[in-house]
Amino acid sequence: MTVNTALEIRRKRLMFRSSYRGMKELDLVIGAFAAAKVKDFDADALREYEAILDVPDSDLLDWLCYKAPVPAAMDTPVMRLLMDFDYVKTLR
């Protein structure tokens, strides 16, 4: 398996995980983000995104709604991209 093939498989798995987290609100928000951004992620960004998807739904929702600060360990470039993502624009 080539590196590009392995990255594509990871991307597809992350796309699925993004849309089927279990909490419908996050499925919609994270799924839209993944559809717009994951295809362009390199291996490092995919690793950061995988770590974000491992966060419990309630914590991630609190961060995205600014109810709680993002912990320093999770304050990565991909997390900042997710926090700045314009979800409303994807609905148009």
PDB file of N, CA, C and O in Angstrom:
ATOM      1  N   MET A   1       0.848  -1.171   0.000  1.00  0.00           N
ATOM      2  CA  MET A   1       0.000   0.000   0.000  1.00  0.00           C
ATOM      3  C   MET A   1       0.901   1.243   0.000  1.00  0.00           C
ATOM      4  O   MET A   1       1.849   1.335   0.780  1.00  0.00           O
ATOM      5  N   THR A   2       0.596   2.171  -0.864  1.00  0.00           N
ATOM      6  CA  THR A   2       1.387   3.391  -0.944  1.00  0.00           C
ATOM      7  C   THR A   2       0.976   4.365   0.155  1.00  0.00           C
ATOM      8  O   THR A   2      -0.078   4.219   0.774  1.00  0.00           O
ATOM      9  N   VAL A   3       1.821   5.348   0.380  1.00  0.00           N
ATOM     10  CA  VAL A   3       1.524   6.365   1.391  1.00  0.00           C
ATOM     11  C   VAL A   3       0.245   7.103   1.034  1.00  0.00           C
ATOM     12  O   VAL A   3      -0.587   7.358   1.904  1.00  0.00           O
ATOM     13  N   ASN A   4       0.081   7.449  -0.234  1.00  0.00           N
ATOM     14  CA  ASN A   4      -1.126   8.171  -0.660  1.00  0.00           C
ATOM     15  C   ASN A   4      -2.382   7.341  -0.442  1.00  0.00           C
ATOM     16  O   ASN A   4      -3.418   7.870  -0.037  1.00  0.00           O
ATOM     17  N   THR A   5      -2.293   6.037  -0.711  1.00  0.00           N
ATOM     18  CA  THR A   5      -3.441   5.158  -0.494  1.00  0.00           C
ATOM     19  C   THR A   5      -3.772   5.081   0.989  1.00  0.00           C
ATOM     20  O   THR A   5      -4.942   5.127   1.370  1.00  0.00           O
ATOM     21  N   ALA A   6      -2.748   4.965   1.826  1.00  0.00           N
ATOM     22  CA  ALA A   6      -2.965   4.910   3.274  1.00  0.00           C
ATOM     23  C   ALA A   6      -3.611   6.206   3.780  1.00  0.00           C
ATOM     24  O   ALA A   6      -4.505   6.163   4.626  1.00  0.00           O
ATOM     25  N   LEU A   7      -3.164   7.346   3.269  1.00  0.00           N
ATOM     26  CA  LEU A   7      -3.763   8.622   3.671  1.00  0.00           C
ATOM     27  C   LEU A   7      -5.218   8.709   3.225  1.00  0.00           C
ATOM     28  O   LEU A   7      -6.062   9.212   3.966  1.00  0.00           O
ATOM     29  N   GLU A   8      -5.514   8.235   2.043  1.00  0.00           N
ATOM     30  CA  GLU A   8      -6.897   8.270   1.551  1.00  0.00           C
ATOM     31  C   GLU A   8      -7.806   7.395   2.410  1.00  0.00           C
ATOM     32  O   GLU A   8      -8.946   7.766   2.690  1.00  0.00           O
ATOM     33  N   ILE A   9      -7.306   6.242   2.824  1.00  0.00           N
ATOM     34  CA  ILE A   9      -8.096   5.370   3.696  1.00  0.00           C
ATOM     35  C   ILE A   9      -8.347   6.059   5.027  1.00  0.00           C
ATOM     36  O   ILE A   9      -9.467   6.026   5.537  1.00  0.00           O
ATOM     37  N   ARG A  10      -7.327   6.681   5.597  1.00  0.00           N
ATOM     38  CA  ARG A  10      -7.498   7.432   6.858  1.00  0.00           C
ATOM     39  C   ARG A  10      -8.514   8.544   6.683  1.00  0.00           C
ATOM     40  O   ARG A  10      -9.376   8.743   7.539  1.00  0.00           O
ATOM     41  N   ARG A  11      -8.415   9.276   5.568  1.00  0.00           N
ATOM     42  CA  ARG A  11      -9.366  10.368   5.322  1.00  0.00           C
ATOM     43  C   ARG A  11     -10.798   9.853   5.271  1.00  0.00           C
ATOM     44  O   ARG A  11     -11.696  10.457   5.858  1.00  0.00           O
ATOM     45  N   LYS A  12     -11.017   8.745   4.576  1.00  0.00           N
ATOM     46  CA  LYS A  12     -12.370   8.185   4.463  1.00  0.00           C
ATOM     47  C   LYS A  12     -12.899   7.746   5.819  1.00  0.00           C
ATOM     48  O   LYS A  12     -14.072   7.963   6.124  1.00  0.00           O
ATOM     49  N   ARG A  13     -12.050   7.131   6.636  1.00  0.00           N
ATOM     50  CA  ARG A  13     -12.472   6.728   7.976  1.00  0.00           C
ATOM     51  C   ARG A  13     -12.841   7.940   8.822  1.00  0.00           C
ATOM     52  O   ARG A  13     -13.834   7.927   9.548  1.00  0.00           O
ATOM     53  N   LEU A  14     -12.030   8.983   8.719  1.00  0.00           N
ATOM     54  CA  LEU A  14     -12.301  10.199   9.492  1.00  0.00           C
ATOM     55  C   LEU A  14     -13.578  10.884   9.013  1.00  0.00           C
ATOM     56  O   LEU A  14     -14.326  11.435   9.820  1.00  0.00           O
ATOM     57  N   MET A  15     -13.826  10.854   7.729  1.00  0.00           N
ATOM     58  CA  MET A  15     -15.071  11.424   7.200  1.00  0.00           C
ATOM     59  C   MET A  15     -16.269  10.697   7.806  1.00  0.00           C
ATOM     60  O   MET A  15     -17.239  11.328   8.225  1.00  0.00           O
ATOM     61  N   PHE A  16     -16.196   9.370   7.849  1.00  0.00           N
ATOM     62  CA  PHE A  16     -17.289   8.591   8.416  1.00  0.00           C
ATOM     63  C   PHE A  16     -17.448   8.906   9.901  1.00  0.00           C
ATOM     64  O   PHE A  16     -18.555   9.191  10.358  1.00  0.00           O
ATOM     65  N   ARG A  17     -16.352   8.858  10.657  1.00  0.00           N
ATOM     66  CA  ARG A  17     -16.404   9.150  12.095  1.00  0.00           C
ATOM     67  C   ARG A  17     -16.953  10.541  12.370  1.00  0.00           C
ATOM     68  O   ARG A  17     -17.627  10.758  13.377  1.00  0.00           O
ATOM     69  N   SER A  18     -16.670  11.476  11.487  1.00  0.00           N
ATOM     70  CA  SER A  18     -17.119  12.859  11.668  1.00  0.00           C
ATOM     71  C   SER A  18     -18.630  12.990  11.553  1.00  0.00           C
ATOM     72  O   SER A  18     -19.237  13.825  12.224  1.00  0.00           O
ATOM     73  N   SER A  19     -19.224  12.187  10.726  1.00  0.00           N
ATOM     74  CA  SER A  19     -20.662  12.297  10.477  1.00  0.00           C
ATOM     75  C   SER A  19     -21.508  11.377  11.347  1.00  0.00           C
ATOM     76  O   SER A  19     -22.732  11.506  11.383  1.00  0.00           O
ATOM     77  N   TYR A  20     -20.858  10.447  12.051  1.00  0.00           N
ATOM     78  CA  TYR A  20     -21.595   9.476  12.866  1.00  0.00           C
ATOM     79  C   TYR A  20     -20.993   9.374  14.263  1.00  0.00           C
ATOM     80  O   TYR A  20     -20.601   8.295  14.709  1.00  0.00           O
ATOM     81  N   ARG A  21     -20.928  10.510  14.941  1.00  0.00           N
ATOM     82  CA  ARG A  21     -20.366  10.558  16.293  1.00  0.00           C
ATOM     83  C   ARG A  21     -21.361  10.058  17.330  1.00  0.00           C
ATOM     84  O   ARG A  21     -20.968   9.440  18.319  1.00  0.00           O
ATOM     85  N   GLY A  22     -22.633  10.316  17.115  1.00  0.00           N
ATOM     86  CA  GLY A  22     -23.648   9.904  18.069  1.00  0.00           C
ATOM     87  C   GLY A  22     -24.520  11.055  18.539  1.00  0.00           C
ATOM     88  O   GLY A  22     -25.699  10.857  18.830  1.00  0.00           O
ATOM     89  N   MET A  23     -23.963  12.248  18.618  1.00  0.00           N
ATOM     90  CA  MET A  23     -24.740  13.435  18.977  1.00  0.00           C
ATOM     91  C   MET A  23     -25.054  14.171  17.672  1.00  0.00           C
ATOM     92  O   MET A  23     -24.148  14.646  16.988  1.00  0.00           O
ATOM     93  N   LYS A  24     -26.316  14.260  17.341  1.00  0.00           N
ATOM     94  CA  LYS A  24     -26.722  14.791  16.033  1.00  0.00           C
ATOM     95  C   LYS A  24     -26.143  16.175  15.750  1.00  0.00           C
ATOM     96  O   LYS A  24     -25.727  16.450  14.625  1.00  0.00           O
ATOM     97  N   GLU A  25     -26.110  17.040  16.750  1.00  0.00           N
ATOM     98  CA  GLU A  25     -25.573  18.387  16.552  1.00  0.00           C
ATOM     99  C   GLU A  25     -24.121  18.329  16.085  1.00  0.00           C
ATOM    100  O   GLU A  25     -23.727  19.041  15.161  1.00  0.00           O
ATOM    101  N   LEU A  26     -23.333  17.475  16.734  1.00  0.00           N
ATOM    102  CA  LEU A  26     -21.930  17.349  16.342  1.00  0.00           C
ATOM    103  C   LEU A  26     -21.786  16.634  15.008  1.00  0.00           C
ATOM    104  O   LEU A  26     -20.891  16.956  14.226  1.00  0.00           O
ATOM    105  N   ASP A  27     -22.657  15.667  14.740  1.00  0.00           N
ATOM    106  CA  ASP A  27     -22.622  15.003  13.432  1.00  0.00           C
ATOM    107  C   ASP A  27     -22.721  16.040  12.313  1.00  0.00           C
ATOM    108  O   ASP A  27     -21.984  15.978  11.329  1.00  0.00           O
ATOM    109  N   LEU A  28     -23.634  16.988  12.475  1.00  0.00           N
ATOM    110  CA  LEU A  28     -23.840  18.007  11.443  1.00  0.00           C
ATOM    111  C   LEU A  28     -22.661  18.973  11.345  1.00  0.00           C
ATOM    112  O   LEU A  28     -22.178  19.266  10.251  1.00  0.00           O
ATOM    113  N   VAL A  29     -22.208  19.456  12.478  1.00  0.00           N
ATOM    114  CA  VAL A  29     -21.140  20.448  12.491  1.00  0.00           C
ATOM    115  C   VAL A  29     -19.812  19.833  12.074  1.00  0.00           C
ATOM    116  O   VAL A  29     -19.143  20.340  11.173  1.00  0.00           O
ATOM    117  N   ILE A  30     -19.431  18.747  12.725  1.00  0.00           N
ATOM    118  CA  ILE A  30     -18.152  18.111  12.434  1.00  0.00           C
ATOM    119  C   ILE A  30     -18.182  17.486  11.044  1.00  0.00           C
ATOM    120  O   ILE A  30     -17.177  17.508  10.334  1.00  0.00           O
ATOM    121  N   GLY A  31     -19.308  16.939  10.658  1.00  0.00           N
ATOM    122  CA  GLY A  31     -19.428  16.360   9.318  1.00  0.00           C
ATOM    123  C   GLY A  31     -19.228  17.396   8.223  1.00  0.00           C
ATOM    124  O   GLY A  31     -18.566  17.124   7.221  1.00  0.00           O
ATOM    125  N   ALA A  32     -19.797  18.585   8.409  1.00  0.00           N
ATOM    126  CA  ALA A  32     -19.626  19.661   7.422  1.00  0.00           C
ATOM    127  C   ALA A  32     -18.171  20.118   7.370  1.00  0.00           C
ATOM    128  O   ALA A  32     -17.633  20.370   6.292  1.00  0.00           O
ATOM    129  N   PHE A  33     -17.541  20.223   8.527  1.00  0.00           N
ATOM    130  CA  PHE A  33     -16.127  20.595   8.581  1.00  0.00           C
ATOM    131  C   PHE A  33     -15.287  19.560   7.843  1.00  0.00           C
ATOM    132  O   PHE A  33     -14.443  19.907   7.017  1.00  0.00           O
ATOM    133  N   ALA A  34     -15.524  18.295   8.147  1.00  0.00           N
ATOM    134  CA  ALA A  34     -14.746  17.225   7.512  1.00  0.00           C
ATOM    135  C   ALA A  34     -14.928  17.229   6.004  1.00  0.00           C
ATOM    136  O   ALA A  34     -13.960  17.070   5.260  1.00  0.00           O
ATOM    137  N   ALA A  35     -16.155  17.407   5.548  1.00  0.00           N
ATOM    138  CA  ALA A  35     -16.410  17.419   4.105  1.00  0.00           C
ATOM    139  C   ALA A  35     -15.658  18.544   3.409  1.00  0.00           C
ATOM    140  O   ALA A  35     -15.229  18.401   2.264  1.00  0.00           O
ATOM    141  N   ALA A  36     -15.502  19.658   4.104  1.00  0.00           N
ATOM    142  CA  ALA A  36     -14.835  20.818   3.504  1.00  0.00           C
ATOM    143  C   ALA A  36     -13.310  20.769   3.629  1.00  0.00           C
ATOM    144  O   ALA A  36     -12.609  21.310   2.774  1.00  0.00           O
ATOM    145  N   LYS A  37     -12.785  20.129   4.678  1.00  0.00           N
ATOM    146  CA  LYS A  37     -11.361  20.288   4.991  1.00  0.00           C
ATOM    147  C   LYS A  37     -10.504  19.024   4.952  1.00  0.00           C
ATOM    148  O   LYS A  37      -9.336  19.098   4.571  1.00  0.00           O
ATOM    149  N   VAL A  38     -11.041  17.883   5.329  1.00  0.00           N
ATOM    150  CA  VAL A  38     -10.219  16.683   5.517  1.00  0.00           C
ATOM    151  C   VAL A  38      -9.504  16.249   4.243  1.00  0.00           C
ATOM    152  O   VAL A  38      -8.396  15.717   4.312  1.00  0.00           O
ATOM    153  N   LYS A  39     -10.104  16.462   3.110  1.00  0.00           N
ATOM    154  CA  LYS A  39      -9.479  16.039   1.847  1.00  0.00           C
ATOM    155  C   LYS A  39      -8.121  16.691   1.611  1.00  0.00           C
ATOM    156  O   LYS A  39      -7.294  16.158   0.872  1.00  0.00           O
ATOM    157  N   ASP A  40      -7.890  17.848   2.240  1.00  0.00           N
ATOM    158  CA  ASP A  40      -6.640  18.577   2.059  1.00  0.00           C
ATOM    159  C   ASP A  40      -5.633  18.358   3.191  1.00  0.00           C
ATOM    160  O   ASP A  40      -4.526  18.892   3.135  1.00  0.00           O
ATOM    161  N   PHE A  41      -5.993  17.589   4.208  1.00  0.00           N
ATOM    162  CA  PHE A  41      -5.109  17.381   5.357  1.00  0.00           C
ATOM    163  C   PHE A  41      -3.951  16.456   5.008  1.00  0.00           C
ATOM    164  O   PHE A  41      -4.127  15.447   4.325  1.00  0.00           O
ATOM    165  N   ASP A  42      -2.762  16.817   5.490  1.00  0.00           N
ATOM    166  CA  ASP A  42      -1.604  15.928   5.381  1.00  0.00           C
ATOM    167  C   ASP A  42      -1.612  15.002   6.600  1.00  0.00           C
ATOM    168  O   ASP A  42      -2.533  15.055   7.415  1.00  0.00           O
ATOM    169  N   ALA A  43      -0.597  14.161   6.723  1.00  0.00           N
ATOM    170  CA  ALA A  43      -0.547  13.173   7.799  1.00  0.00           C
ATOM    171  C   ALA A  43      -0.571  13.833   9.173  1.00  0.00           C
ATOM    172  O   ALA A  43      -1.244  13.335  10.075  1.00  0.00           O
ATOM    173  N   ASP A  44       0.141  14.931   9.355  1.00  0.00           N
ATOM    174  CA  ASP A  44       0.156  15.614  10.652  1.00  0.00           C
ATOM    175  C   ASP A  44      -1.217  16.181  11.000  1.00  0.00           C
ATOM    176  O   ASP A  44      -1.675  16.052  12.136  1.00  0.00           O
ATOM    177  N   ALA A  45      -1.863  16.800  10.042  1.00  0.00           N
ATOM    178  CA  ALA A  45      -3.199  17.351  10.283  1.00  0.00           C
ATOM    179  C   ALA A  45      -4.202  16.232  10.559  1.00  0.00           C
ATOM    180  O   ALA A  45      -5.086  16.387  11.401  1.00  0.00           O
ATOM    181  N   LEU A  46      -4.071  15.118   9.861  1.00  0.00           N
ATOM    182  CA  LEU A  46      -4.962  13.985  10.118  1.00  0.00           C
ATOM    183  C   LEU A  46      -4.778  13.473  11.543  1.00  0.00           C
ATOM    184  O   LEU A  46      -5.755  13.118  12.202  1.00  0.00           O
ATOM    185  N   ARG A  47      -3.555  13.433  12.018  1.00  0.00           N
ATOM    186  CA  ARG A  47      -3.277  12.993  13.388  1.00  0.00           C
ATOM    187  C   ARG A  47      -3.937  13.949  14.398  1.00  0.00           C
ATOM    188  O   ARG A  47      -4.541  13.510  15.376  1.00  0.00           O
ATOM    189  N   GLU A  48      -3.814  15.234  14.150  1.00  0.00           N
ATOM    190  CA  GLU A  48      -4.459  16.219  15.028  1.00  0.00           C
ATOM    191  C   GLU A  48      -5.974  16.052  15.004  1.00  0.00           C
ATOM    192  O   GLU A  48      -6.631  16.123  16.043  1.00  0.00           O
ATOM    193  N   TYR A  49      -6.518  15.831  13.821  1.00  0.00           N
ATOM    194  CA  TYR A  49      -7.966  15.688  13.691  1.00  0.00           C
ATOM    195  C   TYR A  49      -8.457  14.409  14.366  1.00  0.00           C
ATOM    196  O   TYR A  49      -9.523  14.405  14.982  1.00  0.00           O
ATOM    197  N   GLU A  50      -7.696  13.336  14.257  1.00  0.00           N
ATOM    198  CA  GLU A  50      -8.051  12.092  14.946  1.00  0.00           C
ATOM    199  C   GLU A  50      -8.136  12.322  16.455  1.00  0.00           C
ATOM    200  O   GLU A  50      -9.033  11.800  17.117  1.00  0.00           O
ATOM    201  N   ALA A  51      -7.208  13.097  16.990  1.00  0.00           N
ATOM    202  CA  ALA A  51      -7.225  13.400  18.425  1.00  0.00           C
ATOM    203  C   ALA A  51      -8.479  14.189  18.793  1.00  0.00           C
ATOM    204  O   ALA A  51      -9.063  13.967  19.854  1.00  0.00           O
ATOM    205  N   ILE A  52      -8.891  15.099  17.931  1.00  0.00           N
ATOM    206  CA  ILE A  52     -10.122  15.863  18.176  1.00  0.00           C
ATOM    207  C   ILE A  52     -11.328  14.926  18.196  1.00  0.00           C
ATOM    208  O   ILE A  52     -12.208  15.063  19.045  1.00  0.00           O
ATOM    209  N   LEU A  53     -11.369  13.986  17.275  1.00  0.00           N
ATOM    210  CA  LEU A  53     -12.504  13.065  17.211  1.00  0.00           C
ATOM    211  C   LEU A  53     -12.541  12.108  18.397  1.00  0.00           C
ATOM    212  O   LEU A  53     -13.584  11.517  18.678  1.00  0.00           O
ATOM    213  N   ASP A  54     -11.418  11.945  19.095  1.00  0.00           N
ATOM    214  CA  ASP A  54     -11.378  11.092  20.279  1.00  0.00           C
ATOM    215  C   ASP A  54     -11.914  11.793  21.533  1.00  0.00           C
ATOM    216  O   ASP A  54     -12.117  11.150  22.563  1.00  0.00           O
ATOM    217  N   VAL A  55     -12.141  13.094  21.449  1.00  0.00           N
ATOM    218  CA  VAL A  55     -12.662  13.866  22.581  1.00  0.00           C
ATOM    219  C   VAL A  55     -14.146  13.520  22.770  1.00  0.00           C
ATOM    220  O   VAL A  55     -14.886  13.408  21.793  1.00  0.00           O
ATOM    221  N   PRO A  56     -14.574  13.353  24.015  1.00  0.00           N
ATOM    222  CA  PRO A  56     -16.005  13.095  24.260  1.00  0.00           C
ATOM    223  C   PRO A  56     -16.884  14.206  23.671  1.00  0.00           C
ATOM    224  O   PRO A  56     -16.503  15.377  23.656  1.00  0.00           O
ATOM    225  N   ASP A  57     -18.053  13.814  23.192  1.00  0.00           N
ATOM    226  CA  ASP A  57     -18.974  14.748  22.558  1.00  0.00           C
ATOM    227  C   ASP A  57     -19.273  15.965  23.415  1.00  0.00           C
ATOM    228  O   ASP A  57     -19.260  17.093  22.923  1.00  0.00           O
ATOM    229  N   SER A  58     -19.540  15.744  24.688  1.00  0.00           N
ATOM    230  CA  SER A  58     -19.931  16.868  25.547  1.00  0.00           C
ATOM    231  C   SER A  58     -18.803  17.889  25.670  1.00  0.00           C
ATOM    232  O   SER A  58     -19.064  19.092  25.675  1.00  0.00           O
ATOM    233  N   ASP A  59     -17.565  17.436  25.769  1.00  0.00           N
ATOM    234  CA  ASP A  59     -16.431  18.362  25.853  1.00  0.00           C
ATOM    235  C   ASP A  59     -16.257  19.127  24.551  1.00  0.00           C
ATOM    236  O   ASP A  59     -16.077  20.345  24.551  1.00  0.00           O
ATOM    237  N   LEU A  60     -16.312  18.398  23.442  1.00  0.00           N
ATOM    238  CA  LEU A  60     -16.126  19.040  22.144  1.00  0.00           C
ATOM    239  C   LEU A  60     -17.225  20.066  21.875  1.00  0.00           C
ATOM    240  O   LEU A  60     -16.947  21.150  21.364  1.00  0.00           O
ATOM    241  N   LEU A  61     -18.446  19.739  22.209  1.00  0.00           N
ATOM    242  CA  LEU A  61     -19.548  20.681  22.023  1.00  0.00           C
ATOM    243  C   LEU A  61     -19.349  21.930  22.880  1.00  0.00           C
ATOM    244  O   LEU A  61     -19.606  23.044  22.423  1.00  0.00           O
ATOM    245  N   ASP A  62     -18.894  21.751  24.110  1.00  0.00           N
ATOM    246  CA  ASP A  62     -18.630  22.905  24.979  1.00  0.00           C
ATOM    247  C   ASP A  62     -17.556  23.806  24.381  1.00  0.00           C
ATOM    248  O   ASP A  62     -17.671  25.029  24.450  1.00  0.00           O
ATOM    249  N   TRP A  63     -16.521  23.224  23.798  1.00  0.00           N
ATOM    250  CA  TRP A  63     -15.463  24.028  23.176  1.00  0.00           C
ATOM    251  C   TRP A  63     -16.003  24.789  21.972  1.00  0.00           C
ATOM    252  O   TRP A  63     -15.741  25.980  21.806  1.00  0.00           O
ATOM    253  N   LEU A  64     -16.762  24.083  21.133  1.00  0.00           N
ATOM    254  CA  LEU A  64     -17.280  24.710  19.910  1.00  0.00           C
ATOM    255  C   LEU A  64     -18.297  25.809  20.201  1.00  0.00           C
ATOM    256  O   LEU A  64     -18.446  26.748  19.419  1.00  0.00           O
ATOM    257  N   CYS A  65     -18.992  25.689  21.324  1.00  0.00           N
ATOM    258  CA  CYS A  65     -19.971  26.709  21.724  1.00  0.00           C
ATOM    259  C   CYS A  65     -19.369  27.744  22.660  1.00  0.00           C
ATOM    260  O   CYS A  65     -20.087  28.597  23.183  1.00  0.00           O
ATOM    261  N   TYR A  66     -18.077  27.681  22.876  1.00  0.00           N
ATOM    262  CA  TYR A  66     -17.361  28.605  23.759  1.00  0.00           C
ATOM    263  C   TYR A  66     -17.888  28.578  25.188  1.00  0.00           C
ATOM    264  O   TYR A  66     -17.839  29.588  25.890  1.00  0.00           O
ATOM    265  N   LYS A  67     -18.390  27.428  25.618  1.00  0.00           N
ATOM    266  CA  LYS A  67     -18.820  27.263  27.006  1.00  0.00           C
ATOM    267  C   LYS A  67     -17.638  26.900  27.895  1.00  0.00           C
ATOM    268  O   LYS A  67     -17.679  27.094  29.110  1.00  0.00           O
ATOM    269  N   ALA A  68     -16.586  26.370  27.277  1.00  0.00           N
ATOM    270  CA  ALA A  68     -15.367  25.999  28.001  1.00  0.00           C
ATOM    271  C   ALA A  68     -14.183  26.273  27.085  1.00  0.00           C
ATOM    272  O   ALA A  68     -14.302  26.159  25.865  1.00  0.00           O
ATOM    273  N   PRO A  69     -13.047  26.631  27.661  1.00  0.00           N
ATOM    274  CA  PRO A  69     -11.872  26.879  26.831  1.00  0.00           C
ATOM    275  C   PRO A  69     -11.276  25.572  26.314  1.00  0.00           C
ATOM    276  O   PRO A  69     -11.360  24.529  26.962  1.00  0.00           O
ATOM    277  N   VAL A  70     -10.685  25.655  25.154  1.00  0.00           N
ATOM    278  CA  VAL A  70      -9.974  24.507  24.595  1.00  0.00           C
ATOM    279  C   VAL A  70      -8.700  24.320  25.422  1.00  0.00           C
ATOM    280  O   VAL A  70      -7.930  25.267  25.578  1.00  0.00           O
ATOM    281  N   PRO A  71      -8.464  23.117  25.954  1.00  0.00           N
ATOM    282  CA  PRO A  71      -7.245  22.880  26.721  1.00  0.00           C
ATOM    283  C   PRO A  71      -5.996  23.100  25.865  1.00  0.00           C
ATOM    284  O   PRO A  71      -6.018  22.875  24.655  1.00  0.00           O
ATOM    285  N   ALA A  72      -4.930  23.532  26.490  1.00  0.00           N
ATOM    286  CA  ALA A  72      -3.690  23.835  25.771  1.00  0.00           C
ATOM    287  C   ALA A  72      -3.211  22.651  24.931  1.00  0.00           C
ATOM    288  O   ALA A  72      -2.704  22.843  23.826  1.00  0.00           O
ATOM    289  N   ALA A  73      -3.365  21.439  25.440  1.00  0.00           N
ATOM    290  CA  ALA A  73      -2.911  20.255  24.706  1.00  0.00           C
ATOM    291  C   ALA A  73      -3.697  20.032  23.414  1.00  0.00           C
ATOM    292  O   ALA A  73      -3.206  19.393  22.483  1.00  0.00           O
ATOM    293  N   MET A  74      -4.917  20.562  23.366  1.00  0.00           N
ATOM    294  CA  MET A  74      -5.763  20.390  22.179  1.00  0.00           C
ATOM    295  C   MET A  74      -5.776  21.630  21.281  1.00  0.00           C
ATOM    296  O   MET A  74      -6.427  21.634  20.236  1.00  0.00           O
ATOM    297  N   ASP A  75      -5.070  22.664  21.680  1.00  0.00           N
ATOM    298  CA  ASP A  75      -5.041  23.913  20.902  1.00  0.00           C
ATOM    299  C   ASP A  75      -4.038  23.778  19.768  1.00  0.00           C
ATOM    300  O   ASP A  75      -2.924  24.298  19.830  1.00  0.00           O
ATOM    301  N   THR A  76      -4.460  23.073  18.737  1.00  0.00           N
ATOM    302  CA  THR A  76      -3.619  22.779  17.572  1.00  0.00           C
ATOM    303  C   THR A  76      -4.101  23.591  16.373  1.00  0.00           C
ATOM    304  O   THR A  76      -5.182  24.178  16.420  1.00  0.00           O
ATOM    305  N   PRO A  77      -3.323  23.629  15.315  1.00  0.00           N
ATOM    306  CA  PRO A  77      -3.791  24.325  14.113  1.00  0.00           C
ATOM    307  C   PRO A  77      -5.121  23.774  13.582  1.00  0.00           C
ATOM    308  O   PRO A  77      -5.960  24.541  13.109  1.00  0.00           O
ATOM    309  N   VAL A  78      -5.316  22.467  13.654  1.00  0.00           N
ATOM    310  CA  VAL A  78      -6.572  21.890  13.159  1.00  0.00           C
ATOM    311  C   VAL A  78      -7.732  22.283  14.074  1.00  0.00           C
ATOM    312  O   VAL A  78      -8.836  22.539  13.594  1.00  0.00           O
ATOM    313  N   MET A  79      -7.496  22.333  15.372  1.00  0.00           N
ATOM    314  CA  MET A  79      -8.558  22.762  16.289  1.00  0.00           C
ATOM    315  C   MET A  79      -8.924  24.213  16.019  1.00  0.00           C
ATOM    316  O   MET A  79     -10.104  24.562  16.031  1.00  0.00           O
ATOM    317  N   ARG A  80      -7.942  25.055  15.777  1.00  0.00           N
ATOM    318  CA  ARG A  80      -8.237  26.459  15.469  1.00  0.00           C
ATOM    319  C   ARG A  80      -9.007  26.572  14.160  1.00  0.00           C
ATOM    320  O   ARG A  80      -9.898  27.410  14.031  1.00  0.00           O
ATOM    321  N   LEU A  81      -8.664  25.731  13.195  1.00  0.00           N
ATOM    322  CA  LEU A  81      -9.391  25.705  11.923  1.00  0.00           C
ATOM    323  C   LEU A  81     -10.843  25.290  12.161  1.00  0.00           C
ATOM    324  O   LEU A  81     -11.763  25.866  11.579  1.00  0.00           O
ATOM    325  N   LEU A  82     -11.040  24.305  13.003  1.00  0.00           N
ATOM    326  CA  LEU A  82     -12.389  23.857  13.347  1.00  0.00           C
ATOM    327  C   LEU A  82     -13.159  24.951  14.087  1.00  0.00           C
ATOM    328  O   LEU A  82     -14.333  25.183  13.798  1.00  0.00           O
ATOM    329  N   MET A  83     -12.516  25.616  15.026  1.00  0.00           N
ATOM    330  CA  MET A  83     -13.180  26.671  15.789  1.00  0.00           C
ATOM    331  C   MET A  83     -13.563  27.857  14.895  1.00  0.00           C
ATOM    332  O   MET A  83     -14.560  28.531  15.154  1.00  0.00           O
ATOM    333  N   ASP A  84     -12.785  28.110  13.860  1.00  0.00           N
ATOM    334  CA  ASP A  84     -13.042  29.244  12.961  1.00  0.00           C
ATOM    335  C   ASP A  84     -13.927  28.885  11.769  1.00  0.00           C
ATOM    336  O   ASP A  84     -14.288  29.761  10.984  1.00  0.00           O
ATOM    337  N   PHE A  85     -14.278  27.617  11.627  1.00  0.00           N
ATOM    338  CA  PHE A  85     -15.042  27.161  10.473  1.00  0.00           C
ATOM    339  C   PHE A  85     -16.432  27.791  10.458  1.00  0.00           C
ATOM    340  O   PHE A  85     -17.110  27.821  11.485  1.00  0.00           O
ATOM    341  N   ASP A  86     -16.854  28.289   9.308  1.00  0.00           N
ATOM    342  CA  ASP A  86     -18.169  28.935   9.151  1.00  0.00           C
ATOM    343  C   ASP A  86     -19.207  27.885   8.749  1.00  0.00           C
ATOM    344  O   ASP A  86     -19.380  27.594   7.565  1.00  0.00           O
ATOM    345  N   TYR A  87     -19.887  27.326   9.735  1.00  0.00           N
ATOM    346  CA  TYR A  87     -20.864  26.280   9.487  1.00  0.00           C
ATOM    347  C   TYR A  87     -22.075  26.798   8.725  1.00  0.00           C
ATOM    348  O   TYR A  87     -22.648  26.079   7.907  1.00  0.00           O
ATOM    349  N   VAL A  88     -22.461  28.020   8.983  1.00  0.00           N
ATOM    350  CA  VAL A  88     -23.632  28.588   8.331  1.00  0.00           C
ATOM    351  C   VAL A  88     -23.415  28.666   6.826  1.00  0.00           C
ATOM    352  O   VAL A  88     -24.335  28.413   6.049  1.00  0.00           O
ATOM    353  N   LYS A  89     -22.215  29.011   6.420  1.00  0.00           N
ATOM    354  CA  LYS A  89     -21.910  29.118   5.000  1.00  0.00           C
ATOM    355  C   LYS A  89     -22.114  27.783   4.279  1.00  0.00           C
ATOM    356  O   LYS A  89     -22.486  27.766   3.106  1.00  0.00           O
ATOM    357  N   THR A  90     -21.877  26.670   4.968  1.00  0.00           N
ATOM    358  CA  THR A  90     -22.031  25.358   4.344  1.00  0.00           C
ATOM    359  C   THR A  90     -23.495  25.006   4.123  1.00  0.00           C
ATOM    360  O   THR A  90     -23.795  24.110   3.334  1.00  0.00           O
ATOM    361  N   LEU A  91     -24.408  25.687   4.797  1.00  0.00           N
ATOM    362  CA  LEU A  91     -25.832  25.387   4.671  1.00  0.00           C
ATOM    363  C   LEU A  91     -26.452  26.047   3.444  1.00  0.00           C
ATOM    364  O   LEU A  91     -27.559  25.694   3.036  1.00  0.00           O
ATOM    365  N   ARG A  92     -25.756  26.983   2.871  1.00  0.00           N
ATOM    366  CA  ARG A  92     -26.310  27.712   1.719  1.00  0.00           C
ATOM    367  C   ARG A  92     -26.116  26.974   0.450  1.00  0.00           C
ATOM    368  O   ARG A  92     -26.523  27.450  -0.609  1.00  0.00           O
TER     369      ARG A  92
END
